[in-house]
Amino acid sequence: MSSTAKLLRMKAKLDETQTSLHQKEGSLETQMDRLKSEFGCASVAIGKRKLDKMETELDSLTEEFDKGVATLSKRMPECLD
């Protein structure tokens, strides 16, 4: 294969890689905008902290709900049949 053909192949691969990079950068920008607009987080680190807090709150609410269901089932078992 000639040097010209190799260079053309390399250029095509470079162009393909650059296009892919630009698409990924656009996708990242879109996701960061969404993170900010939907959750008020300016960075992934802030989003992670907020997610951790939300998961803790969810665990607490789930536990509270489960206790309520258990109490209800003891007091009024016919309601859960």
PDB file of N, CA, C and O in Angstrom:
ATOM      1  N   MET A   1       0.843  -1.169   0.000  1.00  0.00           N
ATOM      2  CA  MET A   1       0.000   0.000   0.000  1.00  0.00           C
ATOM      3  C   MET A   1       0.891   1.237   0.000  1.00  0.00           C
ATOM      4  O   MET A   1       1.904   1.288   0.698  1.00  0.00           O
ATOM      5  N   SER A   2       0.506   2.216  -0.781  1.00  0.00           N
ATOM      6  CA  SER A   2       1.341   3.416  -0.904  1.00  0.00           C
ATOM      7  C   SER A   2       1.190   4.326   0.312  1.00  0.00           C
ATOM      8  O   SER A   2       0.226   4.236   1.072  1.00  0.00           O
ATOM      9  N   SER A   3       2.159   5.188   0.463  1.00  0.00           N
ATOM     10  CA  SER A   3       2.150   6.142   1.573  1.00  0.00           C
ATOM     11  C   SER A   3       0.924   7.039   1.493  1.00  0.00           C
ATOM     12  O   SER A   3       0.332   7.377   2.518  1.00  0.00           O
ATOM     13  N   THR A   4       0.542   7.423   0.286  1.00  0.00           N
ATOM     14  CA  THR A   4      -0.625   8.288   0.102  1.00  0.00           C
ATOM     15  C   THR A   4      -1.889   7.584   0.582  1.00  0.00           C
ATOM     16  O   THR A   4      -2.723   8.185   1.259  1.00  0.00           O
ATOM     17  N   ALA A   5      -2.024   6.323   0.234  1.00  0.00           N
ATOM     18  CA  ALA A   5      -3.203   5.561   0.647  1.00  0.00           C
ATOM     19  C   ALA A   5      -3.242   5.429   2.172  1.00  0.00           C
ATOM     20  O   ALA A   5      -4.302   5.548   2.785  1.00  0.00           O
ATOM     21  N   LYS A   6      -2.088   5.183   2.769  1.00  0.00           N
ATOM     22  CA  LYS A   6      -2.028   5.079   4.228  1.00  0.00           C
ATOM     23  C   LYS A   6      -2.428   6.399   4.879  1.00  0.00           C
ATOM     24  O   LYS A   6      -3.184   6.427   5.850  1.00  0.00           O
ATOM     25  N   LEU A   7      -1.902   7.495   4.322  1.00  0.00           N
ATOM     26  CA  LEU A   7      -2.236   8.811   4.867  1.00  0.00           C
ATOM     27  C   LEU A   7      -3.726   9.116   4.717  1.00  0.00           C
ATOM     28  O   LEU A   7      -4.340   9.684   5.620  1.00  0.00           O
ATOM     29  N   LEU A   8      -4.302   8.740   3.585  1.00  0.00           N
ATOM     30  CA  LEU A   8      -5.734   8.964   3.387  1.00  0.00           C
ATOM     31  C   LEU A   8      -6.565   8.137   4.363  1.00  0.00           C
ATOM     32  O   LEU A   8      -7.570   8.611   4.892  1.00  0.00           O
ATOM     33  N   ARG A   9      -6.138   6.896   4.596  1.00  0.00           N
ATOM     34  CA  ARG A   9      -6.830   6.046   5.572  1.00  0.00           C
ATOM     35  C   ARG A   9      -6.729   6.637   6.968  1.00  0.00           C
ATOM     36  O   ARG A   9      -7.708   6.662   7.714  1.00  0.00           O
ATOM     37  N   MET A  10      -5.537   7.112   7.318  1.00  0.00           N
ATOM     38  CA  MET A  10      -5.332   7.707   8.634  1.00  0.00           C
ATOM     39  C   MET A  10      -6.171   8.976   8.790  1.00  0.00           C
ATOM     40  O   MET A  10      -6.744   9.220   9.852  1.00  0.00           O
ATOM     41  N   LYS A  11      -6.241   9.792   7.715  1.00  0.00           N
ATOM     42  CA  LYS A  11      -7.047  11.012   7.768  1.00  0.00           C
ATOM     43  C   LYS A  11      -8.521  10.678   7.942  1.00  0.00           C
ATOM     44  O   LYS A  11      -9.221  11.335   8.713  1.00  0.00           O
ATOM     45  N   ALA A  12      -8.993   9.664   7.234  1.00  0.00           N
ATOM     46  CA  ALA A  12     -10.390   9.255   7.359  1.00  0.00           C
ATOM     47  C   ALA A  12     -10.685   8.799   8.785  1.00  0.00           C
ATOM     48  O   ALA A  12     -11.730   9.129   9.345  1.00  0.00           O
ATOM     49  N   LYS A  13      -9.764   8.044   9.364  1.00  0.00           N
ATOM     50  CA  LYS A  13      -9.939   7.573  10.739  1.00  0.00           C
ATOM     51  C   LYS A  13      -9.923   8.750  11.717  1.00  0.00           C
ATOM     52  O   LYS A  13     -10.708   8.782  12.665  1.00  0.00           O
ATOM     53  N   LEU A  14      -9.041   9.702  11.489  1.00  0.00           N
ATOM     54  CA  LEU A  14      -8.964  10.897  12.327  1.00  0.00           C
ATOM     55  C   LEU A  14     -10.263  11.698  12.238  1.00  0.00           C
ATOM     56  O   LEU A  14     -10.795  12.144  13.255  1.00  0.00           O
ATOM     57  N   ASP A  15     -10.762  11.874  11.031  1.00  0.00           N
ATOM     58  CA  ASP A  15     -12.024  12.599  10.840  1.00  0.00           C
ATOM     59  C   ASP A  15     -13.171  11.892  11.569  1.00  0.00           C
ATOM     60  O   ASP A  15     -14.001  12.535  12.211  1.00  0.00           O
ATOM     61  N   GLU A  16     -13.202  10.583  11.460  1.00  0.00           N
ATOM     62  CA  GLU A  16     -14.235   9.788  12.126  1.00  0.00           C
ATOM     63  C   GLU A  16     -14.136   9.946  13.649  1.00  0.00           C
ATOM     64  O   GLU A  16     -15.148  10.087  14.335  1.00  0.00           O
ATOM     65  N   THR A  17     -12.923   9.922  14.155  1.00  0.00           N
ATOM     66  CA  THR A  17     -12.699  10.072  15.594  1.00  0.00           C
ATOM     67  C   THR A  17     -13.105  11.459  16.065  1.00  0.00           C
ATOM     68  O   THR A  17     -13.720  11.597  17.123  1.00  0.00           O
ATOM     69  N   GLN A  18     -12.774  12.481  15.300  1.00  0.00           N
ATOM     70  CA  GLN A  18     -13.148  13.848  15.660  1.00  0.00           C
ATOM     71  C   GLN A  18     -14.669  14.018  15.665  1.00  0.00           C
ATOM     72  O   GLN A  18     -15.215  14.668  16.556  1.00  0.00           O
ATOM     73  N   THR A  19     -15.343  13.448  14.692  1.00  0.00           N
ATOM     74  CA  THR A  19     -16.798  13.519  14.632  1.00  0.00           C
ATOM     75  C   THR A  19     -17.401  12.846  15.860  1.00  0.00           C
ATOM     76  O   THR A  19     -18.319  13.383  16.480  1.00  0.00           O
ATOM     77  N   SER A  20     -16.889  11.688  16.203  1.00  0.00           N
ATOM     78  CA  SER A  20     -17.366  10.970  17.386  1.00  0.00           C
ATOM     79  C   SER A  20     -17.137  11.788  18.654  1.00  0.00           C
ATOM     80  O   SER A  20     -18.005  11.851  19.525  1.00  0.00           O
ATOM     81  N   LEU A  21     -15.975  12.408  18.753  1.00  0.00           N
ATOM     82  CA  LEU A  21     -15.659  13.241  19.905  1.00  0.00           C
ATOM     83  C   LEU A  21     -16.630  14.407  20.012  1.00  0.00           C
ATOM     84  O   LEU A  21     -17.125  14.700  21.100  1.00  0.00           O
ATOM     85  N   HIS A  22     -16.908  15.071  18.905  1.00  0.00           N
ATOM     86  CA  HIS A  22     -17.828  16.210  18.917  1.00  0.00           C
ATOM     87  C   HIS A  22     -19.233  15.770  19.332  1.00  0.00           C
ATOM     88  O   HIS A  22     -19.920  16.492  20.054  1.00  0.00           O
ATOM     89  N   GLN A  23     -19.660  14.600  18.884  1.00  0.00           N
ATOM     90  CA  GLN A  23     -20.974  14.085  19.266  1.00  0.00           C
ATOM     91  C   GLN A  23     -21.017  13.813  20.769  1.00  0.00           C
ATOM     92  O   GLN A  23     -22.002  14.131  21.436  1.00  0.00           O
ATOM     93  N   LYS A  24     -19.960  13.233  21.289  1.00  0.00           N
ATOM     94  CA  LYS A  24     -19.909  12.923  22.726  1.00  0.00           C
ATOM     95  C   LYS A  24     -19.846  14.197  23.565  1.00  0.00           C
ATOM     96  O   LYS A  24     -20.454  14.271  24.633  1.00  0.00           O
ATOM     97  N   GLU A  25     -19.118  15.190  23.088  1.00  0.00           N
ATOM     98  CA  GLU A  25     -19.067  16.470  23.796  1.00  0.00           C
ATOM     99  C   GLU A  25     -20.447  17.120  23.816  1.00  0.00           C
ATOM    100  O   GLU A  25     -20.856  17.678  24.834  1.00  0.00           O
ATOM    101  N   GLY A  26     -21.160  17.050  22.705  1.00  0.00           N
ATOM    102  CA  GLY A  26     -22.520  17.601  22.631  1.00  0.00           C
ATOM    103  C   GLY A  26     -23.459  16.871  23.580  1.00  0.00           C
ATOM    104  O   GLY A  26     -24.283  17.489  24.254  1.00  0.00           O
ATOM    105  N   SER A  27     -23.327  15.569  23.625  1.00  0.00           N
ATOM    106  CA  SER A  27     -24.155  14.767  24.521  1.00  0.00           C
ATOM    107  C   SER A  27     -23.863  15.103  25.983  1.00  0.00           C
ATOM    108  O   SER A  27     -24.779  15.220  26.797  1.00  0.00           O
ATOM    109  N   LEU A  28     -22.587  15.256  26.304  1.00  0.00           N
ATOM    110  CA  LEU A  28     -22.203  15.625  27.670  1.00  0.00           C
ATOM    111  C   LEU A  28     -22.775  16.987  28.033  1.00  0.00           C
ATOM    112  O   LEU A  28     -23.301  17.169  29.131  1.00  0.00           O
ATOM    113  N   GLU A  29     -22.675  17.935  27.125  1.00  0.00           N
ATOM    114  CA  GLU A  29     -23.201  19.273  27.382  1.00  0.00           C
ATOM    115  C   GLU A  29     -24.716  19.225  27.610  1.00  0.00           C
ATOM    116  O   GLU A  29     -25.237  19.894  28.503  1.00  0.00           O
ATOM    117  N   THR A  30     -25.404  18.441  26.810  1.00  0.00           N
ATOM    118  CA  THR A  30     -26.852  18.293  26.968  1.00  0.00           C
ATOM    119  C   THR A  30     -27.187  17.697  28.331  1.00  0.00           C
ATOM    120  O   THR A  30     -28.099  18.169  29.010  1.00  0.00           O
ATOM    121  N   GLN A  31     -26.453  16.664  28.729  1.00  0.00           N
ATOM    122  CA  GLN A  31     -26.717  16.025  30.012  1.00  0.00           C
ATOM    123  C   GLN A  31     -26.388  16.954  31.182  1.00  0.00           C
ATOM    124  O   GLN A  31     -27.092  16.949  32.191  1.00  0.00           O
ATOM    125  N   MET A  32     -25.335  17.742  31.055  1.00  0.00           N
ATOM    126  CA  MET A  32     -24.991  18.699  32.117  1.00  0.00           C
ATOM    127  C   MET A  32     -26.066  19.782  32.220  1.00  0.00           C
ATOM    128  O   MET A  32     -26.426  20.191  33.324  1.00  0.00           O
ATOM    129  N   ASP A  33     -26.580  20.249  31.079  1.00  0.00           N
ATOM    130  CA  ASP A  33     -27.674  21.223  31.096  1.00  0.00           C
ATOM    131  C   ASP A  33     -28.906  20.636  31.775  1.00  0.00           C
ATOM    132  O   ASP A  33     -29.586  21.318  32.542  1.00  0.00           O
ATOM    133  N   ARG A  34     -29.185  19.385  31.491  1.00  0.00           N
ATOM    134  CA  ARG A  34     -30.336  18.702  32.100  1.00  0.00           C
ATOM    135  C   ARG A  34     -30.127  18.550  33.607  1.00  0.00           C
ATOM    136  O   ARG A  34     -31.053  18.768  34.388  1.00  0.00           O
ATOM    137  N   LEU A  35     -28.930  18.181  34.010  1.00  0.00           N
ATOM    138  CA  LEU A  35     -28.615  18.038  35.436  1.00  0.00           C
ATOM    139  C   LEU A  35     -28.850  19.365  36.154  1.00  0.00           C
ATOM    140  O   LEU A  35     -29.375  19.397  37.267  1.00  0.00           O
ATOM    141  N   LYS A  36     -28.462  20.442  35.513  1.00  0.00           N
ATOM    142  CA  LYS A  36     -28.626  21.760  36.121  1.00  0.00           C
ATOM    143  C   LYS A  36     -30.092  22.188  36.135  1.00  0.00           C
ATOM    144  O   LYS A  36     -30.585  22.664  37.157  1.00  0.00           O
ATOM    145  N   SER A  37     -30.788  22.026  35.021  1.00  0.00           N
ATOM    146  CA  SER A  37     -32.168  22.516  34.941  1.00  0.00           C
ATOM    147  C   SER A  37     -33.145  21.655  35.744  1.00  0.00           C
ATOM    148  O   SER A  37     -34.062  22.192  36.366  1.00  0.00           O
ATOM    149  N   GLU A  38     -32.969  20.356  35.743  1.00  0.00           N
ATOM    150  CA  GLU A  38     -33.912  19.480  36.435  1.00  0.00           C
ATOM    151  C   GLU A  38     -33.601  19.300  37.914  1.00  0.00           C
ATOM    152  O   GLU A  38     -34.511  19.110  38.722  1.00  0.00           O
ATOM    153  N   PHE A  39     -32.336  19.359  38.271  1.00  0.00           N
ATOM    154  CA  PHE A  39     -31.967  19.055  39.650  1.00  0.00           C
ATOM    155  C   PHE A  39     -31.197  20.177  40.342  1.00  0.00           C
ATOM    156  O   PHE A  39     -30.860  20.056  41.520  1.00  0.00           O
ATOM    157  N   GLY A  40     -30.916  21.260  39.629  1.00  0.00           N
ATOM    158  CA  GLY A  40     -30.221  22.397  40.221  1.00  0.00           C
ATOM    159  C   GLY A  40     -28.774  22.117  40.586  1.00  0.00           C
ATOM    160  O   GLY A  40     -28.234  22.725  41.510  1.00  0.00           O
ATOM    161  N   CYS A  41     -28.145  21.198  39.865  1.00  0.00           N
ATOM    162  CA  CYS A  41     -26.764  20.811  40.170  1.00  0.00           C
ATOM    163  C   CYS A  41     -25.829  21.334  39.076  1.00  0.00           C
ATOM    164  O   CYS A  41     -26.034  21.092  37.887  1.00  0.00           O
ATOM    165  N   ALA A  42     -24.802  22.054  39.515  1.00  0.00           N
ATOM    166  CA  ALA A  42     -23.867  22.640  38.559  1.00  0.00           C
ATOM    167  C   ALA A  42     -22.730  21.699  38.183  1.00  0.00           C
ATOM    168  O   ALA A  42     -21.962  21.993  37.267  1.00  0.00           O
ATOM    169  N   SER A  43     -22.613  20.568  38.881  1.00  0.00           N
ATOM    170  CA  SER A  43     -21.542  19.622  38.562  1.00  0.00           C
ATOM    171  C   SER A  43     -22.000  18.204  38.896  1.00  0.00           C
ATOM    172  O   SER A  43     -22.991  17.998  39.597  1.00  0.00           O
ATOM    173  N   VAL A  44     -21.261  17.251  38.381  1.00  0.00           N
ATOM    174  CA  VAL A  44     -21.564  15.853  38.665  1.00  0.00           C
ATOM    175  C   VAL A  44     -21.360  15.559  40.151  1.00  0.00           C
ATOM    176  O   VAL A  44     -22.121  14.790  40.737  1.00  0.00           O
ATOM    177  N   ALA A  45     -20.349  16.159  40.759  1.00  0.00           N
ATOM    178  CA  ALA A  45     -20.083  15.935  42.188  1.00  0.00           C
ATOM    179  C   ALA A  45     -21.263  16.413  43.038  1.00  0.00           C
ATOM    180  O   ALA A  45     -21.674  15.731  43.977  1.00  0.00           O
ATOM    181  N   ILE A  46     -21.801  17.580  42.706  1.00  0.00           N
ATOM    182  CA  ILE A  46     -22.966  18.088  43.439  1.00  0.00           C
ATOM    183  C   ILE A  46     -24.157  17.170  43.199  1.00  0.00           C
ATOM    184  O   ILE A  46     -24.920  16.880  44.120  1.00  0.00           O
ATOM    185  N   GLY A  47     -24.310  16.719  41.973  1.00  0.00           N
ATOM    186  CA  GLY A  47     -25.400  15.788  41.652  1.00  0.00           C
ATOM    187  C   GLY A  47     -25.280  14.493  42.437  1.00  0.00           C
ATOM    188  O   GLY A  47     -26.281  13.957  42.912  1.00  0.00           O
ATOM    189  N   LYS A  48     -24.062  13.990  42.575  1.00  0.00           N
ATOM    190  CA  LYS A  48     -23.849  12.744  43.336  1.00  0.00           C
ATOM    191  C   LYS A  48     -24.230  12.948  44.795  1.00  0.00           C
ATOM    192  O   LYS A  48     -24.881  12.091  45.392  1.00  0.00           O
ATOM    193  N   ARG A  49     -23.826  14.085  45.379  1.00  0.00           N
ATOM    194  CA  ARG A  49     -24.181  14.349  46.778  1.00  0.00           C
ATOM    195  C   ARG A  49     -25.696  14.446  46.943  1.00  0.00           C
ATOM    196  O   ARG A  49     -26.264  13.931  47.906  1.00  0.00           O
ATOM    197  N   LYS A  50     -26.337  15.112  45.990  1.00  0.00           N
ATOM    198  CA  LYS A  50     -27.790  15.248  46.048  1.00  0.00           C
ATOM    199  C   LYS A  50     -28.452  13.875  45.901  1.00  0.00           C
ATOM    200  O   LYS A  50     -29.418  13.577  46.603  1.00  0.00           O
ATOM    201  N   LEU A  51     -27.945  13.050  45.005  1.00  0.00           N
ATOM    202  CA  LEU A  51     -28.478  11.702  44.819  1.00  0.00           C
ATOM    203  C   LEU A  51     -28.323  10.879  46.093  1.00  0.00           C
ATOM    204  O   LEU A  51     -29.250  10.174  46.492  1.00  0.00           O
ATOM    205  N   ASP A  52     -27.158  10.964  46.734  1.00  0.00           N
ATOM    206  CA  ASP A  52     -26.940  10.236  47.991  1.00  0.00           C
ATOM    207  C   ASP A  52     -27.960  10.664  49.039  1.00  0.00           C
ATOM    208  O   ASP A  52     -28.515   9.826  49.749  1.00  0.00           O
ATOM    209  N   LYS A  53     -28.205  11.966  49.136  1.00  0.00           N
ATOM    210  CA  LYS A  53     -29.175  12.485  50.098  1.00  0.00           C
ATOM    211  C   LYS A  53     -30.586  11.988  49.766  1.00  0.00           C
ATOM    212  O   LYS A  53     -31.337  11.590  50.657  1.00  0.00           O
ATOM    213  N   MET A  54     -30.932  12.014  48.491  1.00  0.00           N
ATOM    214  CA  MET A  54     -32.255  11.545  48.076  1.00  0.00           C
ATOM    215  C   MET A  54     -32.428  10.051  48.352  1.00  0.00           C
ATOM    216  O   MET A  54     -33.508   9.620  48.756  1.00  0.00           O
ATOM    217  N   GLU A  55     -31.374   9.257  48.139  1.00  0.00           N
ATOM    218  CA  GLU A  55     -31.451   7.822  48.416  1.00  0.00           C
ATOM    219  C   GLU A  55     -31.637   7.564  49.906  1.00  0.00           C
ATOM    220  O   GLU A  55     -32.380   6.662  50.293  1.00  0.00           O
ATOM    221  N   THR A  56     -30.967   8.354  50.746  1.00  0.00           N
ATOM    222  CA  THR A  56     -31.125   8.227  52.192  1.00  0.00           C
ATOM    223  C   THR A  56     -32.558   8.562  52.593  1.00  0.00           C
ATOM    224  O   THR A  56     -33.167   7.856  53.396  1.00  0.00           O
ATOM    225  N   GLU A  57     -33.092   9.646  52.027  1.00  0.00           N
ATOM    226  CA  GLU A  57     -34.476  10.026  52.311  1.00  0.00           C
ATOM    227  C   GLU A  57     -35.448   8.941  51.846  1.00  0.00           C
ATOM    228  O   GLU A  57     -36.420   8.634  52.536  1.00  0.00           O
ATOM    229  N   LEU A  58     -35.181   8.368  50.679  1.00  0.00           N
ATOM    230  CA  LEU A  58     -36.043   7.304  50.156  1.00  0.00           C
ATOM    231  C   LEU A  58     -36.015   6.087  51.076  1.00  0.00           C
ATOM    232  O   LEU A  58     -37.056   5.494  51.360  1.00  0.00           O
ATOM    233  N   ASP A  59     -34.828   5.718  51.537  1.00  0.00           N
ATOM    234  CA  ASP A  59     -34.716   4.587  52.468  1.00  0.00           C
ATOM    235  C   ASP A  59     -35.529   4.846  53.728  1.00  0.00           C
ATOM    236  O   ASP A  59     -36.230   3.957  54.212  1.00  0.00           O
ATOM    237  N   SER A  60     -35.437   6.057  54.259  1.00  0.00           N
ATOM    238  CA  SER A  60     -36.168   6.421  55.466  1.00  0.00           C
ATOM    239  C   SER A  60     -37.683   6.365  55.233  1.00  0.00           C
ATOM    240  O   SER A  60     -38.424   5.833  56.061  1.00  0.00           O
ATOM    241  N   LEU A  61     -38.130   6.909  54.117  1.00  0.00           N
ATOM    242  CA  LEU A  61     -39.557   6.887  53.796  1.00  0.00           C
ATOM    243  C   LEU A  61     -40.060   5.468  53.556  1.00  0.00           C
ATOM    244  O   LEU A  61     -41.175   5.126  53.948  1.00  0.00           O
ATOM    245  N   THR A  62     -39.248   4.654  52.921  1.00  0.00           N
ATOM    246  CA  THR A  62     -39.626   3.256  52.682  1.00  0.00           C
ATOM    247  C   THR A  62     -39.768   2.510  53.998  1.00  0.00           C
ATOM    248  O   THR A  62     -40.714   1.746  54.189  1.00  0.00           O
ATOM    249  N   GLU A  63     -38.835   2.732  54.893  1.00  0.00           N
ATOM    250  CA  GLU A  63     -38.902   2.091  56.214  1.00  0.00           C
ATOM    251  C   GLU A  63     -40.152   2.544  56.963  1.00  0.00           C
ATOM    252  O   GLU A  63     -40.846   1.729  57.571  1.00  0.00           O
ATOM    253  N   GLU A  64     -40.436   3.832  56.918  1.00  0.00           N
ATOM    254  CA  GLU A  64     -41.623   4.375  57.580  1.00  0.00           C
ATOM    255  C   GLU A  64     -42.897   3.773  56.978  1.00  0.00           C
ATOM    256  O   GLU A  64     -43.826   3.424  57.706  1.00  0.00           O
ATOM    257  N   PHE A  65     -42.935   3.654  55.663  1.00  0.00           N
ATOM    258  CA  PHE A  65     -44.084   3.068  54.974  1.00  0.00           C
ATOM    259  C   PHE A  65     -44.269   1.609  55.380  1.00  0.00           C
ATOM    260  O   PHE A  65     -45.381   1.175  55.683  1.00  0.00           O
ATOM    261  N   ASP A  66     -43.171   0.861  55.383  1.00  0.00           N
ATOM    262  CA  ASP A  66     -43.239  -0.556  55.750  1.00  0.00           C
ATOM    263  C   ASP A  66     -43.749  -0.736  57.177  1.00  0.00           C
ATOM    264  O   ASP A  66     -44.531  -1.646  57.452  1.00  0.00           O
ATOM    265  N   LYS A  67     -43.302   0.137  58.087  1.00  0.00           N
ATOM    266  CA  LYS A  67     -43.785   0.072  59.477  1.00  0.00           C
ATOM    267  C   LYS A  67     -45.277   0.365  59.535  1.00  0.00           C
ATOM    268  O   LYS A  67     -46.012  -0.288  60.276  1.00  0.00           O
ATOM    269  N   GLY A  68     -45.722   1.334  58.765  1.00  0.00           N
ATOM    270  CA  GLY A  68     -47.149   1.667  58.716  1.00  0.00           C
ATOM    271  C   GLY A  68     -47.979   0.515  58.188  1.00  0.00           C
ATOM    272  O   GLY A  68     -49.049   0.223  58.723  1.00  0.00           O
ATOM    273  N   VAL A  69     -47.502  -0.140  57.150  1.00  0.00           N
ATOM    274  CA  VAL A  69     -48.217  -1.296  56.589  1.00  0.00           C
ATOM    275  C   VAL A  69     -48.270  -2.425  57.620  1.00  0.00           C
ATOM    276  O   VAL A  69     -49.303  -3.077  57.775  1.00  0.00           O
ATOM    277  N   ALA A  70     -47.161  -2.656  58.321  1.00  0.00           N
ATOM    278  CA  ALA A  70     -47.130  -3.709  59.348  1.00  0.00           C
ATOM    279  C   ALA A  70     -48.111  -3.393  60.465  1.00  0.00           C
ATOM    280  O   ALA A  70     -48.825  -4.282  60.930  1.00  0.00           O
ATOM    281  N   THR A  71     -48.156  -2.145  60.899  1.00  0.00           N
ATOM    282  CA  THR A  71     -49.103  -1.743  61.952  1.00  0.00           C
ATOM    283  C   THR A  71     -50.529  -1.918  61.469  1.00  0.00           C
ATOM    284  O   THR A  71     -51.372  -2.445  62.195  1.00  0.00           O
ATOM    285  N   LEU A  72     -50.803  -1.486  60.263  1.00  0.00           N
ATOM    286  CA  LEU A  72     -52.147  -1.623  59.701  1.00  0.00           C
ATOM    287  C   LEU A  72     -52.545  -3.090  59.587  1.00  0.00           C
ATOM    288  O   LEU A  72     -53.688  -3.442  59.881  1.00  0.00           O
ATOM    289  N   SER A  73     -51.631  -3.939  59.170  1.00  0.00           N
ATOM    290  CA  SER A  73     -51.961  -5.353  59.012  1.00  0.00           C
ATOM    291  C   SER A  73     -52.243  -6.017  60.356  1.00  0.00           C
ATOM    292  O   SER A  73     -53.023  -6.967  60.421  1.00  0.00           O
ATOM    293  N   LYS A  74     -51.611  -5.523  61.446  1.00  0.00           N
ATOM    294  CA  LYS A  74     -51.894  -6.063  62.781  1.00  0.00           C
ATOM    295  C   LYS A  74     -53.239  -5.580  63.282  1.00  0.00           C
ATOM    296  O   LYS A  74     -53.993  -6.346  63.882  1.00  0.00           O
ATOM    297  N   ARG A  75     -53.544  -4.321  63.043  1.00  0.00           N
ATOM    298  CA  ARG A  75     -54.786  -3.737  63.545  1.00  0.00           C
ATOM    299  C   ARG A  75     -55.992  -4.130  62.706  1.00  0.00           C
ATOM    300  O   ARG A  75     -57.084  -4.348  63.232  1.00  0.00           O
ATOM    301  N   MET A  76     -55.787  -4.217  61.413  1.00  0.00           N
ATOM    302  CA  MET A  76     -56.912  -4.489  60.493  1.00  0.00           C
ATOM    303  C   MET A  76     -56.473  -5.459  59.417  1.00  0.00           C
ATOM    304  O   MET A  76     -56.326  -5.060  58.262  1.00  0.00           O
ATOM    305  N   PRO A  77     -56.264  -6.697  59.749  1.00  0.00           N
ATOM    306  CA  PRO A  77     -55.759  -7.655  58.755  1.00  0.00           C
ATOM    307  C   PRO A  77     -56.677  -7.821  57.553  1.00  0.00           C
ATOM    308  O   PRO A  77     -56.210  -8.150  56.462  1.00  0.00           O
ATOM    309  N   GLU A  78     -57.953  -7.601  57.732  1.00  0.00           N
ATOM    310  CA  GLU A  78     -58.904  -7.771  56.615  1.00  0.00           C
ATOM    311  C   GLU A  78     -58.686  -6.716  55.518  1.00  0.00           C
ATOM    312  O   GLU A  78     -59.104  -6.922  54.378  1.00  0.00           O
ATOM    313  N   CYS A  79     -58.050  -5.611  55.845  1.00  0.00           N
ATOM    314  CA  CYS A  79     -57.804  -4.553  54.852  1.00  0.00           C
ATOM    315  C   CYS A  79     -56.743  -4.955  53.831  1.00  0.00           C
ATOM    316  O   CYS A  79     -56.723  -4.416  52.724  1.00  0.00           O
ATOM    317  N   LEU A  80     -55.891  -5.861  54.171  1.00  0.00           N
ATOM    318  CA  LEU A  80     -54.784  -6.221  53.289  1.00  0.00           C
ATOM    319  C   LEU A  80     -54.982  -7.544  52.567  1.00  0.00           C
ATOM    320  O   LEU A  80     -54.069  -8.043  51.909  1.00  0.00           O
ATOM    321  N   ASP A  81     -56.166  -8.106  52.691  1.00  0.00           N
ATOM    322  CA  ASP A  81     -56.439  -9.376  51.987  1.00  0.00           C
ATOM    323  C   ASP A  81     -56.881  -9.147  50.569  1.00  0.00           C
ATOM    324  O   ASP A  81     -57.149 -10.104  49.843  1.00  0.00           O
TER     325      ASP A  81
END
